[in-house]
Amino acid sequence: MATRVEADLLIPGEGDPIRNACVVFDGPTLQYAGPIESAPPPDTSDVSVSVPVVMPGLWDCHTHFAGIRSLSVEEQVYTSYSVSLIRSVKDAEKALRSGFTSVRELAGHGIYLSRAVNEGSIPGPHIYASGTALGPTGGHMDAHAFPIEFVRFWQNLREVPGPCDGIPECLAAVRKVLRLGAAVVKVCASGGVLSDLDDPRHQQFSDEELRAIVEEAARAERLVAAHCHGKAGIMAALKAGAKTIEHGTYLDEEAADRMVEAGAVLCPTLTMKFELGPQVAKESGLPEIMVEKARVVDAHVREGVRIAYRKGVTFALGTDIGFSNDSGPAHWGGNGAEFAYMVEEVGMTPLEAIRAGTANGPLTLGAQAPKSGQLRAGYVADVIAVAEDPLKRIQVLGEPERILKVWKDGRLVVDRAAAT
C-alpha cells in the first residue's frame, strides 16, 4: 500500500520547485517525486493526501541533546545523568514534531538516544552523533570550575573520553567515541563562549594533534566536525583535513577561500549566536567572563557568515540548540528559526536556505551519510507537509504548528491536521 502525496508545490531540496506535483512512497524509500502528470497511476489501495507544500524532512546539523535547562553548561555536571537523559528523550520528539527528521548531534546524549530511536522504543529523528567533543586540558570541553581529576572521573562515568593531550591520548579518544558508535568525530579546534577560561579566538590542540585526530577518524570513514570561532582554529582545522567548520565566527576572506578549496561545509549556528547575545547572557546570571566573550563574539556574528556566503562556501543548517525548555534561547522545537536567520542575516534566498537545511545536510557526514534530504526516487522517504509556501514566507519553517504532517522512513509520525 503506497502513500501518494499530492501538492500544490513540491520543493525537492536540490533543484527547482515544481508546481502541481506528487510524491509516492511505499515503505522507507521514495518511488517518485515530480509533476503529477508523470506520476505512476494511483492504485485503489493507495493512501492519498493533498497538501499545500511538500518538502524533504529537515536537517539540523549542529545540535546537543544535553538535557540542561539553563545557559550554564556546568549544569551538566551537577544534574543527574538520568534526569538529563529523560529530558533529552522529550527533546528528540520535539525535533521530530518540528519537521526535523535528521539531526547531527555534536556532544550530548545523542549517541544513546539514536539506538532507542532506531529500535522504535522512543520517537525521534535520525540521530548522527559524535558522543562528545574532544578537547585539551583547559580547553572548551574542560569544566574549569572543577578539579581536573573530577572532570576525568565524570567523563569516564558517561563512557566518553575526557580532556586529551598529546597524540597518544588524542588517538585513544577517537577510538573511544568510535567504540560508542559515533557517526562523526567532533573536535574543539578553538576556545568557546560558554566556558570559563579559554578564548574563542585561540587555537586549541597543536597542528600535529589535530592531524592525528582527523587521520584516525578517516581510517573509520568518519568526518571531523571542528568547533571553531577564531581564525587560527579554522585554518588549523582545515589544514588537518576537517570537513565541517562549526560556528566560524571570525571567518575572513582568506579562511573562506580556504574552505572553498577544501570543499568544507560551514554550520553557522545562527540561532545560538542571535538568541544568546550578551544581554541574555547577563540576564541569565552567567559569569562576567562569559558575558564579555558573548559581547566580543556578537560583534563578529554577521560579518563572517556574509563573507562566507559571498565567497561561495557551502552552508549546512545548524542551530547549536541544546536546552530543554519550551521557550527561551536555543530551545528544542525552535530549530526552524535558523531558516529565517539565514535569509535575513546572511542574505540567502529562501530556496538557498532550504537547500542548506535539506540537501546539504548529508554532506556533513561523508561516507556515513544516507541518501536523504531530497525528494528523489531512491532516497529515504523522510517527507514533510507545510501549510504555506516557505519561498514566500520562510518563517513558516520555524512554526511547528504549521508543519502539518511528517513522514519518517515512509511512516506517518506527525499528523496535526487534515491538510486541504
N, C-alpha and C positions, 0 to 999 in steps of 0.2 A: 504494500500500500504506500504509494508515493505521496509526498506533500507538494502541493503546487501553490506557489505564492505569486499572485498577480499584482502588479504595482503600477501606479501612475508614473513613477520614476524609479529607476534602478541605478544606484551608484556603485560601480564594481570594485572600488578600491584602487585599481590601476586602470587608467583609460577613461574615455569619455562617458558621461551619463547616458542612459538610454530611456527614452520615453515609451510608455505603454509596453512594459516588459514583464518577464516571467522568470521565476527561479523554480527548478524542480529538483527534489532530492528524495531518495528512498534509503534511509539509513544514514550513516555518518559521512557520506560523500555526495557532493553536488553532481547532478547529472546534466543540468542545463542551466544557463543564465544568459538571457539575451532578449531580443524582440519577441513579443508574444506570437507574432506571425510565424516565426520559425521554431517555436517550441514543440516538443512532442505532443501529440494529441492526448487529451485527458482520458483517463480510464474511469470507469464508473466507481471504482474503489478508491480513487484519489481523494485526499483531503485538500480542498481548495480554499484559499484565503485571499481576500482582496485587501490591500493596504495602500496608503498614500505613497510611502517610500520604503524601499528595501535596500539594505546595505550589508556588507560583511560585518560579523561581530567585531567589536572594537578591541584594540590592543593598548595596554598601558605598560610601557617597557621599563619603568623605574618605580617600584613600589616597595613597601615594607609592611609585612604582617607582624607588627611589633607588639600590638596589644597594649599600648600605653595611652593615657588619656590627657597628658599634659605635654608641654614643649620640652620638658627636662628629659633628655634621653637616659639619664641615670635612673629614672623611674623603672627602667628595665631591670636594674639590679635589685631593687628592693620590692618589686612587685612579684608575687608568686608566679612561678613559671606556668602553673596550671591555669591561673586566672587570666594571664595574658594570652595563653593559647586559646582559651574558651572565647575570649573577646574576638580573637582573630578568626575563629570559625564564623562568627556573625559578619565580620568584615568581608570575608570571602563571598558570602551570599549577597551582601550589598553591592559588591563589584559586579556580580553576575546580573543582578536586577537593574543595574545601571547600563547594561548593554555591553559590558566588557567581558568578552568570552575568553580572553587570554591576558595574562599578566606575567611580566618578568619581575621576580621578587628578589631584591638585592640586599638581603640581610633581614632575618626575622624568622617567623615560624613556617614560612612557605615550603621549606624542604619536607616538612612533616604533613602539612595540610595537603600538599599535592598528592600524597599517597591515599589519604582519605577521600579526596575528591575523585581520584581515578578509579577507586574501587566502588564508588557510589554511596559511601557512607554519609557524606555531607554534600550540600550543594555548593558549587563554586566554579570559577573559571578554570581553564587550563592554566596551571602554575608552573613556570620555568624558574627554578630558584637557585640561588648561589649558596645557601646555607648560612653564610656570614660574609663579612668583608674583611679581607686580610689587611692588616696594618702593623706598623712597627711599634715598639715600646715608646710611649709618649705621643703617639700619633692620634689620629681622629677616632680610631676604634678602641682606644685605651681609656677606660673610665678613670680619669685622673684624680678624682676625689678619694679613691680607694687605694690601699696598698697594692703594689703590683702582684704580690703573691696571691692576694684575694681575687684579683681580676683573672689571673690564670686559672685559679680553682673554680671560679664561677663559670668561665667559659668551658672548662672541662665537664662541669655538670650538664651543660647544654650540648655536649658532644661536638662542639666546634672549636677550632684552634684559636688560641689567644694571640696576643702580640707576638710577632715573629721577626727575628733579627738575624741577618746573615743568610747566605744561600742555603745551607742545610735546613734551617728552620723554615724558610720560605717554601722549599720543595716539599717538606713534610706537611706543611699547612695545605698546599694544593692537594696533596694525596688524601688528606683527611676529609676535605669537602667533597672530593670525588667519591670517597668511600660512602659518604652520606647520600650520594646520588645527585650531586649538583649538575644542573644543565648548563651553567655558566659560572665562571670564576670572577669574583669581584675583588678589586684591589684599590686601596686608598693611595693614590699617587700624589695627592696634595692634602693639606690640612682641611678642616671643615669649620662650620659655623657653630653647630650645637655641641661643642666640646670646649673644654676649658683653656688649654694651653697652646694648642697648635694653631698656626697661622694659615688661613686658606690660601695665601699666596705662595707658601713654601712647598717645595717638592718633598714628598715622603718616599722612602726607600731609595737606595742607590740605583744607578742605571743597571748595574750587574744583578741586583736583586730583582728588579722589575723584569729584566730579560729572562731570568731563570723561571719566574712565575709564568710568564707567557709561554715559554717553550715547554714547560711541564704540562700546562693546560692543553697546549696544541697536540701533545702526544696522545691525549684522550679526545681529540677533536672538539675541545671546548674553546670558545672565545673568552677573552678577558674584557670585562667592563671596568673602566678606570674612573673612579671618583676623582674629578679634577676641577678645582676652582682656578688656581693660579696658572699662569702660562708655563712656568717651569715644569709643573707636574704634567700639563697637557703635552708638552714637547717630549718629555721623558717617556711618557706612556706610549706615544705614537712611535718613538724611536724603538721601544722594546717590542712593538707589534700589537699593542692593544687595539681592538677594533671598534669599541664604543667609548665615547667620552661622555661622562655623566656630569651635568651642570654646565661646564665650560664657561664660567663666569667671566674670566679675564681673556677670553679669546680675542686675538687681534688678527690682522690680515695675514701675517706670516703663519700663525697657527692654523688659520682657516685653510690657507693654501696647502699646508702640510696634511691636513685632514682629507682634503680632496685627493691629493696624490696617493695617500694611503688607503683610500676607499673606506675611511672610518665614518661612523654614524654618530650624530650628536643627539643626546637625550637632554633637552634643556631644562626640564623640571620647573617650568614657569609657575605652576600652581604654588609650589612651596616658596619660590622666590617672591612672588607678588602677595601671597597671603600671609607669609611670615616676614613682615618688614620690621624695621627697628622699633616702631611704635608698639606693634603687637608683642614683640619680644619683651619690651619694657613692661607693658601692662600685665604680662604673664608672670612677672617676677623672676625672669632669668637673671643670672649674674651679669654685672655690668660689662664684663669682658665679652660675653656673648652678644649683648645688645650692641656693643661697639662693632663687633665683627659683622653683625647683621646690617649695621649702618654703612660700613665700608663696602660690603658686597652689593647692597641695594643701589649704590651709585653706579655700578657697572652692569646691572641686570640687562638693560635693553641694548647697550652698545655691542656686546659680544654676539648675541644671537642675530642682530641685524647684519653685522659683518658676515657671519657665517651664512646667512641666507643669501646675501648679495654675492658671495663668492661661490655659491653652488654646493655647499655642504649638504649631505643627505641628513634629513631630520627623521627621528622616530619619536612619537609622542611618549613622554614620561613625566610623571607628576611629582614623584617623591612623597606621595601620600603614605601616611603610616599611623594616623591617630584614630583611636576607636571612639569617636564622638559622632553625634548626629548633626553637629554644627561646629562652627569654628574653623580655623585654618586647616587646610590639607587633610580633610577627613574622608574616610572611605565612603563611597557613594557620590562624592563630589568630583570624581575623576574627569568627567566630561567637560568641566570648566576649562581644561587645558586647550581644547579646540579654539575657544574664543580668544584666549591669550595668544595663541599662535597667529591668529588673524589680526587682532588688534595691536599687539605689541611687536611682533616680528615682521608683519607685513605680508604674510601669506594670503593667497586666495583661499576661500573655503575648501575648494577641491584639493589644494595642496595640503591643507591641514588634515583633511580626511585621509589622504594618502599616507601621511605621517602616522596616523592612528589606526591604519588598517594594513595596507600592502607592505609598508616599510617595517612593520613590527618583526616579522621573521628574520629580517636582515641582522638583527641583534643577537641571533643565536647560532649563526653559521651552520655547521653540519647537524646540529641538534634541532634545526628549525623544521616545523611541519609545513605542509602545503596549506597555508592559511592566509587570511587577511584579504582575500579576493573572492569575488563571486565569479567562479570559472569552473567549468566541468573538470572533475578530478580533484578539486580542492575540498578541504574539510567543510562540512555543512554547518558552519557557525554563521548564523544569519540573524539580523535584527530588522524589525519593522518600526519606522519612525512616523510620528503623527503629522509632521510637516517637513517641508524641504529645507535641509540644513544648508544648501547652497544659497538660499535666500536669508536664512537666519541661523547662523552657526551655533548660536547659544542653545538651540533646542537639544543638542547632544549633551549638554550639561544639566538637563532637566529629566531626571529618571522617570517621572510620571508620563513623559511624552515618548518614552521608549515602550511601544505598545506590546511588542512580542519579542522574545528571544528564543532562538533555537540553538542548542549546543550539540554538536555531533548529530544533527538531524532530529533531535528530540526537543519538543516544546517545553521550556523550563520556566518561562515567564509569559503570562497572558493577562495583561492588565485590563484590556477592553476589547470588545469585538470591533475591529477596525472596519471602516467602510471604504 
